[in-house]
Amino acid sequence: MAGFKWFWKAMGAQSERNNKKSKAVVVESMSRAEELSGADDAAVAATARGAVRDGTIVDKHIFVAALAVASERRLGMHPFKVQSQAVLRLLEGDVIQMATGEGKTLVGAMAATGFALAGKRVHVVTVNNYLAARDAEWMRPLVEFFGLSVASVAEKMTAHERREAYAGDIVYAPVNELGFDVLRDNQVTSRKDAVQAPADVALVDEADSVLVDEALVPLVLAGTRVDEEPTGLITDVVSRLVEGQHYTIDDDRRNAFLTDAGAAYVEEALGLDSLYSDDNIGTVLVKVNLALHAKALLIRDIHYIVTDGELQLIDAAKGRVADLQRWPDGLQAAVEAKEGLEVSEGGRILDTITLQELMRRYPEVCGMTGTAVEATDQLRQFYDLHVSVIDRNKPLIREDDPEFIYDTAERKNRAIVDTVLELHHTGQPVLVGTHDVAESEALAAALQAKGVESNVLNAKNDAEEARIVAEAGEYGRVTVSTQMAGRGTDIKLGGVDEADRERVVACGGLAVIGTSLHRTSRLDNQLRGRAGRQGDPGRSLTFVSLEDDVVTTGGAGEPLEYSADEHGLITSKKVRDFVQHCQRVTEGQLLEIHAQTWKYNKLLADQRTIIDERRAQLLDTPKAWKELSVRAPERAAELQEAAVPQGVLEQAARDIMLFHLDLSWADHLELMDEVRESIHLRAVARETPLTEYHRIAVREFKDVAQRAVDESLEAFNSVLIDANGVHMDDAGLARPSATWTYMVSDNPLSGQGNSVVSGIGNIFR
C-alpha cells in the first residue's frame, strides 16, 4: 500500500512539474504575442505554421502567441493565462480540469487548431448535437484564420453530408454519432460508401462523463427482423404479480426475483411444466424476468417518459431525453407493453461498440472537464491519461454550506421549498438541481402553490436548454433543472447581457441547491460549479435525507443513532460522516459495476478487432476473390469463361464474403448476449460466471470466421453472378432493408437520487 501511495504521489509531482513548464511557456508567449500584434493576419498564420516541423511543435512560445492573437482578432476573446496553459496541456495529451465558466470552449478550439496545424485531423467529441453545432460555428472564425476547415456532425445529416463533414480538419461531433458512423461504415461493401475519414486525435469535452461514466454504454446498429415471439401474454401475466408474494426486490432496488410462489403462478398461467427447464430457461424465463424488471423497477417520469404514444428513455447522467437510446429489445418491448403502447419492431443486432472501445481507436486522446481529479484512477487505468489541474483565472469566493441532513425525505423536501422561498424573496437567483423529471415537476408545482413561478428544464423540454440555463442568473429567477452536468451554457449574473449584474451581485450571486447527493461526488461538484464562475459571488447548498437512495444503498444494514430537531434537521458530526461514508460506498459500487462490465466486454472487444481486420482485408484488397477462387477453382473458371469482367468478379466475391462475415459476427453477438442474460445461473452450479462466459466466448468465436468462409463458398457456387454483379437478393441473402441505431441502457437505475423511495407525485408537500 505504501508503494501504491508513493506511485500516485510521484504522478502528482510529475503533473505539477508539467504545469510549471506550461506556465513558463505562457509567460514567454505573452511578450511574443505583443510582437505579433502588429503583423497582418497572413503573417500571424505563417508564424504559427513555421513553429511546426514534421508534425511537432518546435516553438511553443510563438505557437501559443499566434493562437492567442488569432483568437482576439477573430473572436474578440483574449485568452487568459490559464487558458493558454490548458491549451498546452491538451496538446501534450492530458485531460485538463478547468472549473465551470473558465472558458473550456475556447481552450478546446485553440488546442484543436494546434493539432490541425501539426497535420492531424481532430475530432472534438461533445455530449450532444447542440453543443457540436454551436461550438463549431462559434469557433469557425478562429479555425479558418489559419486556412483550416471545420465542420460538425449531427444526427439528422445524410451520408453525403457526413462524408463532407468528416473530410474537415476539425470535426465537432457527438460521441454517439461518431460511434454509430463507425458501426455503419463497418457494414459497407465498397470503401467509397464509408463516411468517416481516419482521425488522429480525439479531444473530448466532458471527458469524465464520456471516458468514465458512459464508457461502457454499448452503441448498437440493428437491422430489420420479424419478431415472431409475442410478449403480450407474458407481460399480462407478470403485471398481475404481487410484490412480497410473487417476487422480491433487493435492497438497492436494482434486481427483482421471482419467489417459488411467483414461479408457480407464471408456470400455471403460461401452461408450462417448469420455467427452469432446458427448453424455457433461455427463452421464456428471460422474457419473464424482463417483464418483471419493467413492472417492478422502471418508473415512468424517472427512467422514461411517454410522449405522443412513444416511449422515450431518460439519460440519467444528463437529465435529457436520450433520443437514440433504448433498452435491449426484450426490455424495451416489456416496458412498451406495460404502458399499453405499440410494441416496437424487434431487430437483430448487426454490430455494437462501447464508447470505451470507440475512444481507444484514436491514436491520441485528450480531454477537458470540470471534475477530472476524482476520475484520475480510471483515466489512467483505461486510457493511460494524465490529469492536469488548471488554476482558476480568479479566486473562488463561492460559499459552500455543509450538507443539510434530515431524518425523512418529506421533511427534507419541505425544507428545500422553504429555502428556495427564502432566497427568492431577497431577489437572489436560485438554481435547483434535481435528479429526475418527476422530482423537478413536483418541486415546481410545490413552488407554484407558494406563489413562485420557476423555469423547469428536464427531459420533457430539453430543446429549450440554452435559453433556460442562460436566464438562470437573472434577478429573482428560480430555475429547476435535472442533471446540470454537461449543460454547456454559462450562467451569467444579471442575465445573458449581464445588464442587472450589480443588483444580483449585491444579493450574493447565484445560489445552487442540490436536492440530494449523487452516487458520485463528481456530479455534486459539477452542480456546485455553476455558481462562483470567474470570481463571481455565489452559494451552494445540498440537502440530504436518511431515506435518500445514496444513503439507503451505501449504508444498507448499518444501524445509526441520531437525534433531530422539530423540523427533522440533524446536525450530528457522526451522521454527517456516515452520509459521506455512504456516498463513498456507492461510488465504490459504481466502480465495481464498471470493472465487472469491462471484464465481460473486453474479450468481445478483442474479438471485434480481429473481425475488423478481416473485414478491412476483404474490403480493400482482392482477397475475397483469391480465397474463393482457390477453394472453388471450377466455379471461378466458369465465371471467367463467361466473360464476366474481373472487377465485377472481385466485387461479387467481396459482397458474398462480407455478407457472411457480418452475419456470422451478428450471430455471435446474439449468442453471447443470450449467454450473458443467463450466465448468473452458472453460479448455481458453482461455476464462476465470468470465467464461464469467457470460456464460451472463446469457444464460439473459433467458428465465426470459418463458418463465414464455408457459407460464402456455398453461396459462391450457387448464387447467380453475371456482368451486373452478384444477385444476393434473389438468393434470399439480402442485407436488412432498414437499419437503426440506439444506445443500450444496461443500468437504467443508475444515478437516481431520492424519488424512488419517497413516492412519486407527492414528494414535495
N, C-alpha and C positions, 0 to 999 in steps of 0.2 A: 504493500500500500504506500509505503514511503517513497518507493521508486516511481509509482504512478503519480504522486503529487509532485515529485521533482520534475517529471516529464512535462506536466501541464504548466508548471511554473516556468520551465525553460521555454515552452512555446509562447507563453505570455510575454516573457522578456524579449524574445525574438520579434514578436509583433510590435512591441513598443519601440524597439530599435528601428524597425522598418518605418514606423510612423515618424520617428525623429528625422530619418533621412528624407522622407517625403516633405516634411515641414521645411527642411533646409532648402530643398529644391524650390518650393513655393516662394520662399522669401527672395531667393535669387531671381525667380521668374518675374517678380513684380517690377524689378528695375528693367528687365528685358522688355516687359510689356510697355513701359514708358518709352523705350527706344523705338518700338514698333508703332506706337500710336500715330506717328507722323507719316508712316508708309501707306501707300494705297492698298486696296483690297487684294489685288493680284500679287503684290509683294509679300503681304502677310501670308497668303495661302502658299506661295512658293517657299517662304521661310519654314512653314510647318512641314512641307514635303521634304525640304532639304535636311530636316532634322531626323529623317528616317533613312536607314541604309540596310538593304537586304532584309526588309521586314522587321527591323529592330530600331527602336527609338534611341538614337545615339546621343542626342542633346535634349534631355528632358526639360531643361530650363526654358529654352526658346520654344520648344514644342508647346508646353503649357501656356506660355505667354501668348503664343499665336491663337490658341483656343480661346483664351480669355478676351483678347482683343476682338476676335470674330463674334463672340457671344454678346459683347457690349454693342457692337455695331449693328448686328442683325436682329438681336432680341431685346436690346435695351436692358440687358441684365449683366451687371458686373459681378463675376463670381467672388464669393467670399474666399478668404484664405483656406478655410476648412473645406470648401467645395473643391478647390483645386487639389488639395491634399487627397480628398476622396477619389478624384479622377485618377491620380497617380496610383493609388492602391488598387483600384479596379483594373488598371492597365497591367498591374503586376499579378492579377488573377485572384485577388482576395474577395471575400464577402465583407462589405463595409456596413457598419452600424451607424446610421445617422438618425437623429431624433426627427419626429414629425415636424414639418414646417421648415426644415433646414435646406430644402431645395434639391431633393434627390432627382427630380425630373431633369433638371439642367445637368446635374452631375452625370447621369446616365447617358444623356445625349452627347456630352463632351467626350466621355470615355468611348462611346460607340464610334464617334467621329475619329478619335485617335486610333482605334483598332483598324478602322476602314482605311485611314491614311497609310497604315502599315501594310495594306494589301490584303486585309482579312475581311471576309463577309461576316456581318454581325446580325444575329437575331436578338432583338431586345424583347425579352419574354415578359408579358404582362399577365394580369389575372383575369382580365375581361376585355371584350370588344371595345367598350367605350374608351378605356384608357389607352389601348393600342392606337385607335384612330385619333384621339385627342393629342397624344404626345407626339405622334408622327407629324401631324400638321403644325403643332406648336413649335417643334424643334426643326422643322424643314429649313427655314432660312439659315440656320447655323450650318447644317449639313451641306446645303447647296453652296454656301460660301466657298467651300473647298473643292467644288466641282464633283461632289459625290451625290449619289441618288438615294432617296429614302422613300419607303412605301409602308403601308400597313395591310395586314390580312384580317379579314372579318368573316364571320360565319356565313353571310349571305352571298359571298363572292362566287363567281363561276370559276371553272377550272382555268379558263383563259386569263381571267383577271388575277387569279392566284399565281399563275405562271409568270405573269409580268411583274407582280409584286415581289416574288421571291428572287427575281433577277437583280433586284436593287442591291446597293452596297450595304445599306442598313435597313432591316425589315423589323417593324414593330408587329408583334402578333401575340394573341392569347395563347397560353401554354397548351390548352386543349386543342386549338386549331392546328398548331404545329404537330401535335401527336396524331390527330386524325389524318392530316395530309401524309404523314409517314405511312400510316396504315393503308390509305387509298393508293399511294404510289406503289405499295407492295402487292397490288392486285393487277397492275397494268401488264400488258403483254407486248408493249412496244415502248422503248425508253422515251420517245417523243411525247407520250401521253402523260408522263410524270409531271408534277407541278413544281416540286421543290428542287432548288439548286443547292448543292452542298454548302454548308456554312461552317465557319471556323470557330466562331465564338458565340456562346450563349450568355447574354448579360441579363440576369434575372432580377426583375423587380419583385418586391415582397418575397425575398429569397427563402426566408424560413418557412413561409406558407407553402411555396411551390416545392422546395427541395426536401422539406421535412414533413410538415403536416399532411400534405396531399401526395407525398412522393409515391405511395403505393396504390393510389387510386388507378384502377385499370381503365384505359381508354379502349373502347370496343368498336369494331366495324362489324356490322351484322348484315346478313342478306336474307332475302325472302325465303320462307319455307312455310308450308301449310302445317299448322299445329293441329294434329288430329285428336289430341287428348284433351277433352273438355275438363275445365277446372271448376265449373259451376256447382256440380253436385258436392264435391269435396268442400268448397267454400261454404256452402249452405250447411253442411253437417258441422263443420268446425265453428260456424257462427253460433251454434246452439250450445257449445261447451261452456261450462261454468268454472271460473277460477276457484281454486281450492278443492274442488271436487274432481274435475276432469283434467286440470292442468295446474302447474305451479310456475311461479316466476322467481328467478334468483334475485338476490338482494340488490344487485346493481342494475336490475331491470334490463339486462342485455339478452337474456335467454328465457324461453318458455319451454316447459317439459310436460309431455303427457303423463298422467298418472295411469296406473293399471286400469282404473275405472274409466278413464278417458279413452284409453286404447280399446277397451272392450266396447264402449259406446260407438266409436268410429267403425270398428270391425262389423258390428251388427248393422249399423246404418248403411254401410257400403257393401254388405253381403260378403265379407271376407272371413276366411278361417283365421288368418293371422296377419297383422301389419308387418310383422318381422320375419316373414318367410322370405326365402331367396327371391321369389317372384315379385314381391312387393317392396322389399326394403330399399331398392334403388329407384323406385318409381312412385308408387302410391304414398309411401311413408315420407318421401321428400316433399311431395305436394301437400301432404297434411301438415308437415312441420312449417312449410312456407305460409300456408293459410293461417296457422296458429300464430306465427310471428306477426303476420299482418293484423290479425284480430287483437292480440294482446299487447303488442309493443309499439306499433306505429300509430301515431296520433295525428289526426288532422289539425292543421294550422301550427303544428310543431315540426313534424317531419315532412309534411307535404301540404299543399293546398289543392283545392279543386276549382278550376276556372273554366267557364264555358264548357262544362262537361268533360274536361280533360284533367288528368292527374299531373301535377307539376311538383317535382321534388324541390326541397329547400336545401341549399348548401349551408350546412350548419356552421361552417367556418366563416362564411361571409354574410349570412342572413339574406341571401338573394335567391330568387328562383334559379335553379340550375337548368337552363333551357335544354341542354342536350343530355341531361343526366337522367338515368333511370336505374331501377334496381334490376338484378338478374331477372330474366323473363318470368320465371315462376313466381317470384315475389311481387313483381310488377303486376302480373295478372291477378294475383290474390288480393292485392290492395284495390285494384280497379273493380274486381267483383264485390269486395266488401262495401265499396262506395256506390254500387249499382251503376257503374259506368260501363261503356262498351269496352270489352277486353281487347287490348291492342294485339295485333298480329304477332305471333311468335316468330322468331327468326333464328337462324343458326349463326353462331359466332364465326366469322371468317378469319379474324385476326384480332389480337389485343396487345397492348403495350402499357406498362405503367409509366408514370411521369418520371420515376427514378431511372428506368431504362432509357427513356427518351433523352433525359439530360446527359446521361453517360455516353450518348452517341457523339456529343460535341467534343472536339479536341481540347477546347478551353472553355471553362465555365467560371463566371464570377457573378457577383450579385450585390444587392443592397436592400436593406430593411431597417426598420426602427428597433428591432429586437433580435439581434443575431447572437449576442453573447450567451443567452440561455440555450441556444441550439448548437453551441460550439462542438460538443462531442459528436453529435450526429453529422454535422457538416464535415468534420474531419474523417469520421469512420466511413461514410458512404461516398464522399467525393474528394477527400484529401484537400479540403479547402481551409484556408486560414481566415480568421476574423480580425478585422481592423476596426477599432472603435474610433470614430471621428468626433472630436470635441464639438460642442455647440458653438455657434457663432457668437451668441450672447449667453450669459449665465442664466440658468434656470431659476426662476423665482416663484414657480408654482407651489402652492401649499397642498401637500398630500396628507389628508386626515387618516388616522388609523381606522381599520375596519370597524363599522358599527355592527355589533353582533347581537342578534335577537333570538329568543328561545323558539319562536314559531314563525313560519312563513307569513301567516296572516298579520302578525304584529309588525314584522319587518316591512311588508308591503304598505301597511298603513303609515309607517314612519317615512317611507320613500315619498309617498304622496305629500305628507306634511312638510317634508324638507323641500320638495320642489315648490310648493306653495310659498314657503318662507323666503326662498331665494328669489322667486319670481316677483314677489311684492317689492323687492328692492330694485327691480329692473335688471338684475344680473341675468345674462343669457344662460340657459341650462340645457345641457345635452345629456340625455339618459340613454345608456347603452343596455339594451335588454338582450335576451338570448334567443327568442323565437317570436313568431308572428302573434301567437295567442297572447303572450305576455305584453308585447308592445301595444296591442289593441286594447287589452284590459286596462293598462295603465292610462292610455289616452282617454278612455271612457271615464275612468275614475277622476282624472283631472278635469274633464269637461263637466262632470257632475258638480265639481267645486268651482266652476266658472272660469277655468283656464283652458284655452284652446292650445293645441300643440300640433306641430308638423310631425307626421309619422312617416318614417322610412323603414319599410320592411319588404319582404319578398313579393308583396302584392302590388307595390308601386315603385320598384327599384328603377324604373325608367326615368323617374324624376330625381334620381340620386344627386346629381351635380347641383341642381338648384337648391334642394333641401339642405344639403350639407353646407353649401356656400352661405345660406341665410342663417345658419345656426349661431353666428356670432352677433346677430342684431340685438339691440337693446330690448329687453323684455321677451325675447324669443324663447320658447320651450320646444325642444326637438327630442323626439323619442325614436331611437333607431335600433334595429337589430344588428349586432355584429359590426362594429365600426372598422374593424381591421381591413385594410386594403381598400377603403372607400376612395382614396386617391384625390381628394379635393381638400385644400387647406381651408380652415375656418378662420377668417379674418375678423378681428374685433371691430364692431361697428358696421358689419355688413360687407358685401363684396367690394364696394368702393371705399370702405373704412370711413364713411362720412360722419358716423356717430362714434368714432373710436374713443375720443377722450371721455365721453359720457360712460361708455362701457368700462373703460379702464378705471374710472372713479368707482364703479360698482364692484370691482375686483376681478374683472375679466371673465372668461368663460368658466362655468362650473360644470364639471363632468361627474356624472353619477353612474356607478356600476350597480346593477340590481342584484348581483351575486358574483362570487368568484368563478372564474373559468377553471376548467380542469388543468389548464396550463397557465402559469403566471405570465407568459409572453403576451397572451391576449389581454390580460388585465393591464399590462404596461402599454400596449398599443392603444387601449381606450384612454388611459390617463394622458397619453402623449398628445391627445387632441387639444389639451389646454396647455398654456405656457409656451407657445411657439415663439421663437425669435425674441426671447426675453420678455414676452407679454406676462402680465399677471394672470393668475388662474388658480383653480382649486379642483381637487379631485376627492370624491367621497365614494366609498364602497360599502354596500350593505350585504350582510350575510345572515342567514338563519341556520339553526341547527338542523332544520329539515331540508336544507338545500341539497341538491344532488351531490355536489362535490364533498359535502360533509358526511352524508349518509353512506356514500360509496367509500370514501377514503378512511372513514372512521368506523366502518362496519364492525359490530361486535365489541367495540371498546366502550366500557362504562365511563360516564362523565358526570361529575358532580358540579353543580353550579347554582348560583342564585341570580335572579333577575329583578329589576325594579318593576314598578307598577305598569310600565309600558313594554316590558319584556326585554329591555336592554341589559346586556351582560357586559360588565367591564373587567372581569377577572383576567389577569395575565395568563393564568393556566388555560383558560378557554381559548384565549387568543392564540396561544402557542399550539393548542390542539387543532384549531381550524387551519392554521398554516401547515401543520403536520398532515392534515387530511389532503390539502392541495398537493403536497409533495408526493403523497401516496398515489393520487390519481394521475399525476404526471408520470410516475413510475409505471403505472398500469398502461398508460398510453404508449410509453416507450417499449414495454414488453409486447404489447399488441403489434407495434411496428416491427420489432425484431422477429417475432414469430411469423408475421405475414411475409416479411422479406425472405425468411428461410424457405417458405413454401414457394415464393415467386422466383427465387434465384435460379433454381435448376431449369425452370421453364424459360427464363431469360437467356440462359446459356444455350439451351436448345434452339431458341429462336434465332440466335446469332448464327448458328450452323445453317438453319433454313434460309436466312437472309443471304448468306454467302453462296449457297447453292442456287438460289433464285437469281442473284446477280450474274452468276456464270451463265445460266440459261438465257437470261435476258440480253446480255451484252456480247455474247460470242455465238458461233455456230455449234456450240457443244451439244445442243439438243439433237440436231440433225446427225452429227457424228455418232452419238450414242445409239440412236435408233437405227441408223444405217448398219452399225456393227452388229447389233442384235437381230436385225431383220434385213439381211442383205438382199434377199429376193424381192421384198416389197420396195426397198429403195431403188433397186434396178428397174423394177416395173414402172415406178413413177418417173424415173429419168428417161426411160424409153418412151413414155407418153408425152415427152417434151414439156413437162411442167418446169417453168423457169426455176433456176437454182435458188434465187432469192425467195420465191414463193414456197419452195420446199423447206427452206430453213425456217421461215416464219411459221409454217404449218407445224413443223416439229416442235418449235418453241411454244406455240399455242397449246399443243397437246400436253407437253411435259409440265408447263407451268400450271395448266388446269389441274392436273392430277397431283402435283406437288402442293398446290394451295388447298385442294380438297383433303389430301391426307393430313396436312397440318391442322386444318379446321376440325377434322375428326379427332385428332389427338387432343386438341384443346377441349373439345366437348367431353371426351372421355375423362380427362384429368379434372374437369370441372365437376363431373359426377362423382369421381373418386373423392375429391375434396369435400363434397357435400356430406359424404357418409364416413369419412376417414376417422372421425372421432369414435365410431363404433369399434375400431380396431383396439381401442383401449380396453374394451370388454374382454378381448381375447389376450390381454396382457402384452400387446404389441405397442411399440411407440408409434403414434400416428405419423409424425414427421418422417421417421425412418422408413415406415411402410410406404408413405406417399412417394418418397424418393425412389424406393425400390421399384414401385410400379411405373413411375415416370421414366426411369432409365430403361426398364424392360420394354415398355410400349414404344419408346422413341426409336429403338433399334429397327423397328419395322416400318417407320414412317417413310423414309426415303426409298427403301426397296419396294414397298407397296406402290408408291407413286410411279416408280420405273416399270414395274410389272403391268400396272393398269395402263400406262402410257403406251407400252409395247402392244398391248391388246388393241387399244384404240387406233394406233398407227396402222395395224394390219387390217382393220375393219372399216374405219371411217373414210368417207369419200374425200379425196384430195385431188383437186384439179387446178387449172390455171387461176381460178378465183380464190384459191386457198383451201383451208380445211373446213368442212361443213359440220362443225361441232353440234350446232343446234339440232340439225336433222337426226343426229345420233343420240339425242337426249342428254348431251353433255354441255348444256348451256350454263353460262355463269348466271348468278342471281339477276333477275330482271330489275331489281331495285335493291339499293343498299342504304343503310343509315348508320349514323354514329351516335354513341352515347357513352357516358361515364358510369361505371358501376359503383354504386354506393355500398361498399362492403360492410360499412359500420354505420348504419343510419342513426344510431343512438348516441354517436359521439358528440361531445361538446355541449351537451344540454346543461341548463342552469338549474332552475328550480320548479319549472311549471309542472313537470310530470307528477311530482309528489304533492304539489299544492292543490291540484284540481283545477282544470281549465274552466274559464268562463267566470270564475268568481275569486280570482287570486288577489285582486285589489278591492278592498272594501272600506 
